[in-house]
Amino acid sequence: MRHTAIDPALFVENRARLRRLLLPGSLVIVNANDIPATNSDGTRRMAANSDLFYLTGAEQEESVLLLCPDAEDERLREILFLRETSDLIAVWEGHKLTKDEARALTGIENIQWLPELPRMLHRLACEADHLYLNSNEHKRAEIVAESRDARFTRWMQERYPLHSYHRLARLMHRLRVIKAPAEVELLRQACAITKAGFERVARFVRPGVNECDVEAEFAHEFVRRRGDFAYNPIIASGHNACVLHYVDNNLPCQDGDLLLLDVAASYANYNADLTRTIPVNGRFTPRQRQVYEAVLRVLRASIAGLTPGKKPKQWQEEAEELVARECVGLGLLTQAEISVTVTDPARKAVKKYFMHGNGHPLGLDVHDVGFTTEPFAPGWVMTVEPAIYLPAEKMAVRLENDVLITEDGVVDLMADIPIEPDDIERLMAGK
């Protein structure tokens, strides 16, 4: 791992929070992710399983966590199974966790090698009534490849068909959406790395640079600060910015265009999510500034609107109303058009210019888990990302900050990252 060590008290408390939600006589099993294959014998670096990391801090392949709070033998109530190293593995793959290192990392005393898993799993399954198995349950996920969790679930149900099975994801979503103070600090670190990358890029951009050159500047700053890209970077100049998930990043930035930067860093598996829109030549045109300031007003109002007790659906509707009014001021829509009542929200006039969500939970996943049908609550971290897209004018403006909801109001985790148009121009001028 690149990041500095995390206090295992975070993971100890996370496991305690999960235990309080379990039925009596429960056994929880959480697997690491697969190492993703490419072509031939190629692989990519494994992404840590977010739930396993949340509960243990473990990022090593093939790791398995068993939690059995009511096990008769107290030593078996928490067990982490790891892949044991060898001289061959050490030569070809490098260092793997020792048992002592795993204890220090996770706060789990009972660390075992993987060959012990079948025997101990069977013993605990025979004691348990309820088996909690994990799966990727994000409503926007398009699941094509079978995961390690899915294979394990099938194996368990074949071997223990008479147990009562439960979805661990429902519990993890409820836990993970509320960020502990230690998690917020890790998110702040991801935001700080993101700020450094953005400021570096703002001083670098000029007419003629390629979008891929801009991506390289971000990569340099993120990696040197022990971070990584939180997601595939969107570096979209001119008309490219009207493609919501443009990731080609291979065209030159033209004088007079806007450059949309939806790029952020991850740190210790916690993700920031930033969008800024800057003028390639360092100066906004009057029309660009007009649209920019309209979006900025919506951003400010939407941040203020993140209040506990409000449902995300209502917050989204408020953002669409704000953008619609701004579109009237920009000459894009008429008051009559935005006043029309429609039964299908997708048919609102404003959707032509603002067609996506105004934000999402953020954390161990960029589109983090949580019940977005339920009201906001203290501890949620949300992105706020209004936009106006103008393909006919070959430009788009999207702005995005990450915000912590508290009982006393909102805390903008990116308040120190330049966003006012005058500040952007000064930054690009090297002032």
C-alpha positions in Angstrom: 0.0 0.0 0.0 1.2 3.5 -0.7 -0.7 5.3 2.0 0.4 5.6 5.6 -0.9 3.2 8.2 -4.5 3.8 9.4 -5.3 3.4 13.1 -6.9 0.0 13.4 -9.4 1.4 15.9 -11.4 2.5 12.8 -11.8 -1.1 11.7 -12.4 -2.4 15.2 -15.3 0.1 15.6 -16.7 -0.7 12.1 -16.9 -4.4 13.0 -18.6 -3.5 16.3 -21.1 -1.4 14.4 -21.9 -4.3 12.1 -22.2 -6.8 15.0 -24.9 -4.6 16.5 -27.1 -5.1 13.3 -26.8 -8.9 13.1 -29.4 -11.4 14.1 -28.5 -13.8 16.9 -26.6 -16.8 15.7 -25.1 -15.1 12.6 -22.0 -15.8 10.5 -20.7 -13.1 8.2 -18.3 -14.0 5.3 -16.6 -11.3 3.3 -14.2 -12.0 0.4 -11.5 -10.0 -1.3 -12.0 -9.0 -4.9 -10.7 -11.0 -7.8 -7.5 -9.9 -9.5 -8.9 -8.6 -12.9 -7.6 -10.3 -16.0 -6.8 -8.4 -19.2 -5.6 -10.5 -22.2 -3.1 -13.4 -22.6 -1.6 -13.8 -19.1 -2.1 -10.2 -18.2 -3.7 -8.8 -15.1 -4.4 -5.4 -13.6 -3.8 -4.3 -10.0 -6.6 -5.6 -7.7 -9.0 -3.0 -6.4 -9.6 -3.5 -2.7 -13.0 -4.9 -1.8 -14.6 -1.8 -0.2 -16.6 -3.8 2.4 -13.6 -6.0 3.4 -11.4 -2.8 3.7 -14.1 -1.1 5.7 -14.1 -4.0 8.2 -10.4 -4.8 8.3 -8.2 -2.5 6.3 -7.0 -5.5 4.3 -6.0 -5.0 0.7 -4.4 -8.4 -0.1 -5.8 -10.8 -2.7 -7.7 -13.9 -1.6 -8.3 -12.6 2.0 -11.5 -13.8 3.7 -13.1 -12.4 6.9 -15.3 -14.5 9.2 -17.4 -12.8 11.9 -19.4 -15.1 14.2 -20.2 -13.0 17.3 -22.0 -15.8 19.1 -19.4 -18.5 18.6 -19.0 -20.6 21.7 -15.2 -20.3 21.4 -14.4 -16.6 21.8 -11.3 -17.0 19.7 -13.4 -17.8 16.7 -15.6 -14.8 16.8 -13.3 -12.8 14.4 -11.0 -14.6 12.0 -9.1 -13.2 9.0 -7.7 -15.7 6.5 -4.7 -14.7 4.4 -2.7 -16.2 1.5 0.5 -17.5 3.0 3.7 -16.4 1.3 6.5 -18.6 0.0 10.0 -18.1 -1.4 8.5 -18.3 -4.9 5.8 -15.8 -4.2 8.3 -13.4 -2.5 10.4 -13.4 -5.7 7.6 -13.0 -8.2 5.1 -10.9 -6.3 6.8 -9.4 -3.4 5.9 -9.1 0.3 2.7 -10.5 1.7 1.3 -9.8 5.1 2.6 -11.8 8.0 0.3 -12.8 10.8 1.7 -10.2 13.1 1.4 -7.5 10.5 -2.2 -8.4 9.9 -3.0 -8.2 13.6 -1.5 -4.7 13.8 -3.3 -3.6 10.6 -6.8 -4.9 11.5 -7.0 -5.3 15.2 -8.0 -8.9 14.7 -6.2 -11.4 16.9 -7.0 -14.6 15.1 -5.1 -14.6 11.8 -5.1 -17.9 9.8 -3.7 -19.1 6.5 -6.2 -19.9 3.8 -5.9 -23.7 4.0 -7.6 -23.5 7.4 -10.7 -21.8 6.0 -12.8 -24.8 5.0 -12.5 -26.5 8.4 -13.2 -23.4 10.4 -15.9 -22.2 8.1 -17.7 -25.6 8.5 -17.4 -25.5 12.3 -18.9 -22.0 12.5 -21.6 -22.7 9.9 -22.8 -25.6 12.0 -23.1 -23.3 15.0 -24.9 -20.5 13.0 -28.5 -20.1 12.0 -28.0 -17.0 9.7 -25.4 -16.7 7.0 -24.7 -13.1 5.7 -23.0 -13.2 2.3 -21.9 -10.2 0.3 -22.6 -8.9 -3.2 -22.3 -5.8 -5.2 -25.7 -4.1 -4.9 -25.5 -0.7 -6.5 -28.5 0.1 -8.6 -26.4 1.6 -11.3 -24.0 -1.3 -11.5 -24.0 -3.4 -14.7 -22.7 -6.7 -13.5 -21.5 -8.9 -16.4 -18.5 -11.0 -15.0 -19.1 -13.4 -12.1 -17.4 -12.1 -9.0 -15.6 -14.0 -6.3 -18.5 -13.2 -4.0 -21.0 -14.7 -6.5 -19.0 -17.9 -6.9 -18.7 -18.2 -3.1 -22.4 -17.7 -2.6 -23.3 -20.5 -5.0 -20.8 -22.8 -3.2 -22.2 -22.0 0.2 -25.8 -22.5 -0.9 -24.9 -25.9 -2.4 -23.1 -27.0 0.7 -25.4 -25.5 3.3 -28.9 -25.4 1.7 -30.9 -25.3 4.9 -29.4 -22.2 6.5 -31.2 -18.8 6.5 -29.3 -16.6 4.0 -29.2 -12.8 4.3 -27.8 -9.9 2.2 -24.9 -8.3 3.9 -25.0 -5.4 1.5 -28.2 -4.0 3.1 -26.3 -3.7 6.4 -23.1 -2.4 4.9 -25.0 0.3 3.0 -26.5 1.6 6.2 -23.1 1.6 7.9 -20.9 3.0 5.2 -23.0 6.0 4.3 -22.3 7.5 7.7 -18.7 8.5 7.8 -16.6 8.3 11.0 -14.3 11.2 11.8 -11.3 9.0 10.8 -12.9 8.4 7.4 -13.6 12.1 6.9 -9.9 12.8 7.6 -9.0 10.3 4.8 -11.4 12.0 2.5 -9.8 15.4 3.4 -6.4 13.9 2.4 -7.9 12.8 -1.0 -9.3 16.3 -1.4 -5.9 17.9 -0.6 -4.1 15.8 -3.2 -6.8 16.7 -5.7 -6.3 20.4 -4.9 -2.6 20.0 -5.6 -3.3 18.3 -8.9 -5.8 20.9 -10.0 -3.6 23.9 -9.1 -0.7 22.3 -11.0 -2.9 21.8 -14.1 -4.4 25.3 -14.0 -0.9 26.7 -14.2 0.0 24.3 -17.0 -3.0 24.6 -19.4 -2.6 26.9 -22.4 -3.7 26.7 -26.1 -2.2 23.8 -28.0 -1.7 21.4 -25.1 -3.3 18.0 -25.5 -5.9 16.7 -23.2 -3.6 13.7 -22.5 -0.8 16.1 -21.5 -3.2 17.5 -18.9 -4.0 14.0 -17.6 -0.3 13.4 -17.2 0.1 16.5 -15.0 -2.6 15.2 -12.7 -1.0 11.7 -12.6 2.4 13.2 -11.7 0.9 15.2 -8.7 -1.4 12.4 -7.5 1.2 9.6 -7.5 4.0 11.7 -5.9 1.6 12.4 -3.0 0.8 8.6 -2.6 -2.6 8.9 -4.2 -4.1 7.6 -7.4 -6.9 8.6 -9.8 -10.3 8.0 -8.0 -11.9 7.2 -11.4 -11.0 7.5 -15.1 -10.3 11.2 -15.6 -12.5 13.3 -17.8 -10.5 16.0 -19.5 -12.8 17.5 -22.1 -12.1 20.6 -24.1 -14.7 22.4 -26.2 -17.5 20.3 -27.5 -16.0 17.2 -25.8 -17.3 18.5 -22.5 -20.9 17.9 -23.7 -20.2 14.1 -23.5 -20.9 13.3 -19.9 -18.3 10.5 -19.5 -15.8 11.5 -22.1 -12.5 9.7 -21.3 -10.6 9.6 -24.6 -8.6 12.6 -23.5 -6.6 12.8 -26.8 -7.5 16.1 -28.5 -5.7 19.5 -28.4 -7.1 22.3 -26.3 -8.0 25.2 -28.5 -7.7 28.9 -27.8 -11.1 30.3 -26.8 -12.5 27.0 -25.6 -13.4 25.9 -22.1 -11.8 22.8 -20.6 -13.9 20.7 -18.3 -11.8 18.8 -15.7 -13.7 16.0 -13.8 -10.6 14.6 -12.1 -9.9 13.7 -8.5 -7.6 11.6 -6.3 -8.1 8.6 -4.1 -6.1 8.1 -0.9 -6.2 4.9 1.2 -9.1 3.8 -0.9 -11.1 6.9 0.0 -12.1 9.0 -3.0 -12.5 12.6 -3.8 -14.6 13.8 -6.7 -13.9 17.3 -8.3 -15.0 19.1 -11.3 -13.7 22.5 -12.5 -14.2 24.2 -15.8 -11.4 26.6 -16.9 -10.7 28.7 -20.0 -7.9 27.3 -22.1 -6.3 30.7 -22.7 -6.7 31.8 -19.1 -9.6 34.3 -19.6 -13.3 33.7 -19.7 -15.3 35.3 -22.5 -18.3 37.3 -21.4 -20.6 34.4 -22.4 -18.5 31.8 -20.8 -18.4 33.8 -17.5 -22.2 34.3 -17.7 -22.8 30.5 -17.9 -20.1 29.8 -15.3 -21.5 32.1 -12.8 -25.0 30.7 -13.3 -23.7 27.2 -12.5 -21.7 28.5 -9.5 -24.9 30.1 -8.1 -26.6 26.7 -8.3 -23.7 25.0 -6.7 -23.7 27.4 -3.7 -27.5 27.0 -3.3 -27.3 23.2 -3.6 -24.6 23.0 -1.0 -26.7 25.1 1.4 -29.6 22.8 0.6 -28.0 19.7 2.0 -29.9 19.6 5.2 -30.6 16.6 7.4 -34.1 15.2 6.9 -34.3 16.3 3.3 -34.7 13.4 0.8 -32.2 13.3 -2.2 -35.2 13.3 -4.6 -36.4 16.7 -3.3 -32.8 18.1 -3.4 -32.5 17.0 -7.0 -35.8 18.7 -7.9 -34.6 21.9 -6.2 -31.4 21.8 -8.3 -33.3 21.3 -11.5 -35.6 24.3 -10.6 -32.5 26.4 -9.9 -30.8 25.4 -13.2 -34.1 26.1 -15.1 -34.3 29.6 -13.7 -30.7 30.2 -14.7 -31.4 28.9 -18.2 -34.1 31.6 -18.5 -31.6 34.2 -17.6 -29.2 32.8 -20.1 -31.8 33.0 -22.9 -31.9 29.2 -23.2 -35.5 28.6 -22.0 -38.6 30.8 -21.5 -40.5 31.1 -18.3 -43.5 29.5 -20.1 -41.3 26.4 -20.9 -40.1 25.9 -17.3 -43.6 26.4 -15.9 -45.2 23.5 -17.9 -46.2 20.7 -15.6 -45.0 17.3 -16.8 -45.9 13.8 -15.4 -42.5 12.4 -16.6 -39.6 14.1 -14.9 -37.4 13.2 -17.9 -39.5 15.5 -20.1 -38.8 18.6 -18.1 -37.5 21.4 -20.4 -34.4 21.8 -18.2 -33.3 18.3 -19.0 -32.0 19.5 -22.3 -29.3 21.4 -20.5 -28.9 19.5 -17.2 -29.7 15.8 -17.6 -27.9 14.1 -14.7 -28.0 13.9 -11.0 -26.9 16.8 -8.8 -24.7 14.6 -6.6 -24.2 11.2 -5.0 -22.7 9.7 -1.8 -18.9 9.6 -1.7 -16.5 7.4 0.2 -14.8 4.1 -0.4 -16.5 4.1 -3.7 -16.9 7.2 -5.9 -20.6 6.4 -6.3 -20.7 5.2 -2.7 -23.3 2.9 -1.2 -26.2 4.2 0.9 -29.9 4.3 0.7 -30.6 7.4 -1.4 -34.3 6.9 -1.0 -33.9 7.9 2.7 -33.3 11.4 4.0 -29.9 13.0 4.4 -28.4 12.6 7.8 -25.3 13.9 9.6 -22.2 12.0 8.5 -23.2 11.7 4.9 -20.6 13.0 2.4 -22.2 14.1 -0.9 -20.9 15.4 -4.1 -22.6 18.5 -5.5 -22.3 18.8 -9.3 -24.7 21.0 -11.2 -24.0 21.8 -14.8 -25.2 23.4 -18.0 -24.4 21.8 -21.3 -24.6 23.8 -24.5 -23.6 21.6 -27.5 -24.7 24.3 -29.9 -22.2 26.7 -28.4 -19.5 23.9 -28.2 -19.1 24.3 -24.4 -20.3 23.0 -21.1 -19.8 24.2 -17.5 -19.9 21.7 -14.6 -18.7 22.5 -11.1 -18.4 20.0 -8.3 -17.3 20.0 -4.6 -17.5 17.3 -1.9 -19.5 18.2 1.2 -20.0 16.7 4.7 -23.4 17.0 6.2 -23.4 17.7 10.0 -26.0 18.6 12.6 -24.7 22.1 12.6 -24.7 22.7 8.8 -22.5 21.6 5.9 -18.8 21.5 5.6 -17.4 22.0 2.2 -14.3 19.7 2.0 -13.1 21.5 -1.1 -13.7 25.1 0.0 -10.0 25.9 -0.4 -9.9 24.7 -4.1 -10.2 27.8 -6.4 -13.7 28.1 -8.0 -14.6 31.8 -8.3 -13.9 32.8 -12.0 -11.6 35.6 -10.9 -9.6 33.2 -8.8 -9.4 30.8 -11.7 -8.0 33.5 -13.9 -5.4 34.6 -11.4 -4.3 31.0 -10.8 -3.9 30.4 -14.5 -1.9 33.6 -14.8 0.5 32.3 -12.1 -0.6 34.9 -9.5 
